[in-house]
Amino acid sequence: MTTAYKFLSAWITAHIDDERGASLVEYALLVALIAVVAIAAVTALGQSASTKFSEVDSAIS
């Protein structure tokens, strides 16, 4: 019984000190933030860009 307890204690301690999960969460949050900024930029500039492309098309035609 003591051996099983020592093994379980060592296994839990090793996984508590593991920081790979924290890094993964940080990268996921960073990617999500970049996606939100990109969507906001496209939404904000989309109509303006569409208007400019229409003006250029009218000028060429």
HELIX and SHEET records of a PDB file:
HELIX    1   1 THR A    2  ILE A   16  1                                  15    
HELIX    2   2 ARG A   20  ILE A   60  1                                  41    
END                                                                             
